[in-house]
């Protein structure tokens, strides 16, 4: 505005003619329009950039969410297959035995099954396996940290139970009649091919599972 007033004064003083003033005014308007157009273009480009970034972030979030859904679905299918095998092939006792057979659950806690003498011997010979039939989150609250990083104990001597309880008295013992079952070798083999972590004890000669494997190493 000050420049425009100066031009008007120069025109009145006869220092510039009317044509010169019009040319300068026209140039100013063109420059102003050009500057406005460039500013609008810059702002529009920034809006487009933010929109594209937002769309990409949403697409990535949807992809990760869908991938997690797939993982969860496959995991539940695995657990259901293990549960179905256990429910169909589990070796049941007509009368509950009186001998405790101890093993380590997936959570790291010590569990036991009450079995009779015949089943106890079959377990030691590898003719039966102890299998966890439920997913870990349906069995018990997560085990407190044994050390840093939830390290599972790896006992190497036959006084396994006494050593574990002496080191971790808060662990206690859990009877596992509903959460763990005894399976014959063929069924245990199928479970192991689906989810090896579900097999908690199996004293087979080739690849024993459970503390027998640790004692043999």
Order of alpha helices (4+ residues) and beta strands (2+ residues): alpha-alpha-beta-beta-alpha-beta-alpha-beta-beta-alpha-beta-alpha
